[in-house]
Amino acid sequence: MTHIELTDTEIIKRVLQGEQALYGQLVQRYQQFVFTLVLRFTDNREDAEEISQDIFVKAYRSLADFRGESKFSTWLYTIVRTSCITFLRKKKLATTSIDNERTFLTLENRESSFSANLVEQKSRHAVVNNAIRQLSPDDAQLITLFYKGEQSLEEIGRIMGYDPNTVKVKLHRARHKLKEKLEKNFNFELNSY
């Protein structure tokens, strides 16, 4: 039997018609996307894994509510956002301190120390993530949705409740703030080696 790549909409339609096993394909397709977004909110891998699983369970239970008016990833993101906000309210997490940021970077680098190239790559990735975490929640969300979630300005607007032009302006400002944070961070990173 040849494997045919189904669209999100086709999978959802078939899952709702009783082929529940197909839902696994959606999970596989979006688990990295969801985990990355959740990690932005929680900053803790264990919590992020738990919340991500929870999100896919919620999405499965609400699948009949998906109308197909936007991409599945856009619809899924709204579940990610509400789940993370609920989680944060429950935990009442404070903003991570700079010391914790340094510890996180050190651990991330130590884990990948088997290859100099990979260390450099992960370190850069960690610095960018670190800088994103220092932005306001709205700015971090915009940057994450646009670059990591690959959402269009229209989709981001739908998710966040802004019109596309407002998203464009806010994204421009967020990028500028991120650039400033990166310049500060990279200088800090270079001095610490």
Residue, then its C-alpha position, 0 to 999 in steps of 0.5 A: m500500500t502506497h503512503i499518500e500525504l493527506t492534508d490536515t483537513e482530510i485527516i480531520k474529516r476522516v478522524l471525525q468519520g471514525e478513523q481515530a488512528l489518523y489523528g496520530q499523523l496530526v500530532q506528529r506533524y505539529q508536535q514540534f510546533v506546539f512544543t516550541l510555542v509552549l516552551r516560550f510560555t513555560d520555560n521548563r521542558e517537563d512542563a512544556e511536554e506535559i502541556s503539549q500532550d494536554i493540548f493534543v488531547k484538548a484538540y482531539r476532543s474539540l476537533a468537531d469545532f474546527r471549521g476550516e476557516s483558517k489553517f489547522s495550525t492557527w486553530l491549534y495555536t489558540i488552544v496552545r495559548t489558552s492552555c499556557i495562560t491557564f497553566l501559568r495562572k495556576k502556577k503563578l510563575a515569576t519571570t525567569s531571572i538572568d541567573n536561571e537564563r545563564t544556567f539554562l544556556t550552560l546546560e544546553n551547551r553542555e548537552s551538545s558538547f560532543s560536536a563543536n559545530l553543534v555547540e555553536q549552532k545550539s548556542r546561537h539558537a539558545v541566545v536567540n531563544n534567550a533574547i525572545r524570552q526577554l521580550s514582552p509576552d506579546d512581542a515574543q508571541l509575534i516573533t514566534l508565530f511569524y518565524k517559528g510558526e510560519q503564520s501569515l500576518e492575517e493568521i497572526g491577526r486572527i489569533m491575537g485579535y489585531d488587524p493585519n496592518t497592526v500586526k505588521v507594525k507590531l512585528h516591525r517593533a518586536r523585531h527591532k527590540l529583538k535585534e537590540k536584545l541580541e546585540k546586548n546578548f551576543n556581546f555578553e556571550l562573546n565576553s563570557y567565552 
